[in-house]
């Protein structure tokens, strides 16, 4: 929710507060409320159980949203992309944050004081349509992560399912689906509730079976069907059942 727009740009469409007939006035008002700033990689923006004071809008970069598990491990719920509002539900309802937000790279953000943000919504109630859309995105992301963590019976199945999810954004090549992966094995473990050692061991097994190959930060999924079997699904489309 980084601005107001009436165009087809996917980021602006997701983050805009398209309001008619006074959208230009609303855009100007909204922009006047923002304080734009940069953050270095691995900056903690907020942590679980804190109360929000500002609404944070991600303009550039990526932010990891995670929670602590009952076993003391950190679990990644998702990666926020430009155009998303961080901790939106807590900011709207004045509740504590239920996640921790950490930048994965150098990011540009904008902050708006919570009361000013709520006053803006009261003045331009059509903006609630986009607020509802963002809350749905948050719910879908949490639902998808729950499927990754709960449905597969073991760590290899969870990692296989995660890689299949990432294949949606991969590039098809003659050698297989190519993915850019800058995460360490420890960070990948946070996605599937496993230790760094476990992830390393599973990747070694996958590579030995020629399911996955790596070249630096590039992963090549050479046997998609075998990963589907590991993930316990009969076809790749099942990963997206219920998303429509």
Residue, then its C-alpha position, 0 to 999 in steps of 0.5 A: x500500500x505504497x501509493x495511489x494508482x489507477x494503472x496496470x502495474x502489478x506492484x502498484x496495483x497491489x499496493x495502491x489505494x485507488x479512490x474515485x473520484x478524488x484519487x488524486x487528492x488522496x494520493x497527495x494526502x497519502x504521500x504527505x504522510x509518508x517518511x521514506x528511509x533506507x534500511x541495511x540488510x538484516x535490519x529488524x523492523x519489528x519483533x513479535x509482541x511489540x505494539x506498532x507505532x507506525x505503518x511500514x510500507x515496503x517500497x524496495x527490497x525484500x523482508x522476511x516474516x518469521x515467528x518462533x516455534x514452540x520448540x524455540x526454532x524460527x519459522x519463516x511465514x513468507x517473504x514480503x515484496x515491494x508494494x506490501x504493508x508490513x504488520x498491517x493487521x496489528x497496525x489496524x487493530x492496535x494489537x501486538x505484532x505476531x511476526x518478526x520482520x527482518x530485511x533480506x537486503x538493502x531496502x527502502x521503506x516508508x512509515x506512516x504514524x498509525x493514527x494518521x493512517x487510520x485517519x486517512x482511511x476514515x477520510x477515504x473509506x474506499x481505501x479499505x478495499x485495498x486494505x482487505x486485499x492485503x489482508x487476504x494476501x497475508x492470509x493466503x501466504x500463511x495458509x500456503x506456509x501451513x500446507x508446506x509445514x503440516x501436510x508433508x510427513x517429514x523434512x525431505x517432503x517439506x523441502x521438496x514441496x518448498x522447492x516446487x513452490x519456488x519453481x513457480x518463479x523459476x526459469x525453464x531450461x533444457x536442463x530443468x527448472x532454474x532457480x535463484x536461491x540466495x538463502x543459506x541452508x540455515x535460512x532454508x531450514x527456517x522455511x521448513x522447520x528443520x536444522x541447517x544440518x538436516x537441510x544440508x543432508x537432504x540436499x546431499x541426498x537430492x543431489x546424489x539422486x540427480x534431483x537437484x543440482x547447484x551452481x553457486x546461488x543457482x539451483x537446477x531442478x532436474x527431476x520435477x516428478x521425483x520431487x512431486x513424489x517426495x512431496x507426496x503429491x500426485x501432480x504439481x497443480x495440487x500445490x495450488x489447489x484452493x488458491x483461486 
